[in-house]
Amino acid sequence: MSTFNPSIAPARLNAFPIFAKVEGRVVVIVGDGDEALAKTRLMAQSSAELRVISAAPEAELADWAEANGVAIVRQAYEPALLTDAALVFAATGELDRDAAVVADARSLKIAVNAVDRPELCDFFTPALVNRAPVAVAIGTEGAGPVLAQMIRARIDQMLSPQLGVLAQLAASYRDAVEKLLPKGVARRRFWKEFFTGETARNVDAGDLSSARRTASRLLRERGAVPGHVALVGAGPGAEDLLTLRAHRLLMEADVIVHDALVPEAVIAMGRRDAERIAAGKRKGCHSKTQSEINALLVELGHAGKRVVRLKSGDPLVFGRAGEEMAALRDAGISYEVVPGVTAAFAAAADFELPLTLRGVSSSMVFTTGHDLKGATLPDWARLAIDGATVAVYMGRSIAAEVAERLIAAGLSPDTAVAVVENASLKSKRLFHGTLADLPSLQERTDLTGPVMTIIGDAVAGANFDRSTALYRALAFQEEISR
């Protein structure tokens, strides 16, 4: 058995990454089945002329080649078929055949790759993130192809699908930038704003005419950077529920203004050198008023900052985004909204609970428990009685009043209820019961995290295997307290 003894010295690459020019040149793939198909698909992302050599191609290879206009030379392999190739792939799946192709290619001084045989390779094919003309290649020198694919998937998520279009647009401005902007700070500032600011956002939205206008304006203004605010949904808590767009914006932000309920793990997904400002606003502990937050966003925007206003859940669901958008509009500062996974959806997923259920519930109500504190029953209460699923945000402290008012309005005390503390997180706790049991939630002093309550007949379709009955949980807590 070999031993692994890593050196403390800096590692050196045994295979140095390069990009080979293949436009209009022949790339040969020798093989009949899956290995040949995989390499043909990979090289089809390039502008090379592909030549597959196979006397008896398997059906999937033959069908794919026909559908994609790739030529298959249907004859037995012979060295003369490699003569004009720029690169060769030995993809037969048989060691002796692959070794023969490798020997022939080397005799012709052509670089060759033998699939899954690193000891026979002159070069390795990377895991590829393709945003042509931008490409990111990940290689492991054949040591860990699965690892390379895992890294590729993570990088793929980070990069906008429209990055290639943005790069092509940048190429069209390169000469003008070199003529009009001096080298150094001004030119770097222009390109940073070009690739991360309004021009990039217009390209992402598919609006190329607006992208050209904003790029031209940026050039006329010599790279002056306008401020921009993104109202971003941080989701219910778990960092891997953050959207790809939200993650990209966090990586580009100069300033992150975050709510108190946003976990540190989500905030940490932003740029390390980004300024972080806690905006607070949880019950009994308001570090900033809403008007102060509005003024802060306007001030940062006027200062030319790229700001992420990071809100728990979704910005447009009980997030006061309307007030912040109005302030930004009035101040003439550009902004965008990035949706997040709202707590009701995360809680339903934790319970495997169908929020709508055919023949049972076809509508939903999102509300806060405080809607039931007034003298008049809100309009949505009638929907609950008619079968809608009701998701109650921030309702633990008035759970008894919620239950009392809904029962008085006509909702059955036996209506199913699901309660989740810390939805989506490892620390989540699940409870179930009926509307009549809901007042016990108000007495649960051990519930310190955000609580989501879902009420309705559709709740009966949830999975209760990992939840505790509300009345049992209360009895246990009372026994502990005694």
Secondary structure, DSSP 8 states (H G I E B T S, - for coil): -------SS----SS-------TT-EEEEE-SSHHHHHHHHHHTTSS-EEEEE-SS--HHHHHHHHHTT-EEE-S---GGGGTTEEEEEE-SS-HHHHHHHHHHHHHTT-EEEETT-GGG-SS---EEEEETTEEEEE--TTS-HHHHHHHHHHHHHHS-TTHHHHHHHHHHHHHHHHHHS-TTHHHHHHHHHHHHSHHHHHHHTT-HHHHHHHHHHHHHTTT----EEEEEE-BSS-GGGS-HHHHHHHHH-SEEEEETTS-HHHHTTS-TTSEEEEEE-BTTB-SS-HHHHHHHHHHHHHTT-EEEEEESB-TTSSS-HHHHHHHHHHHT-EEEEE----HHHHHHHHHT--SSBTTTB--EEEEEGGGGSSSS--THHHHHHTT-EEEEES-GGGHHHHHHHHHHHT--TT-EEEEEESTTSTT-EEEEEEGGGTHHHHT-TT--S-EEEEESGGGGGS--TT-EEHHHHHHHHHHHH-
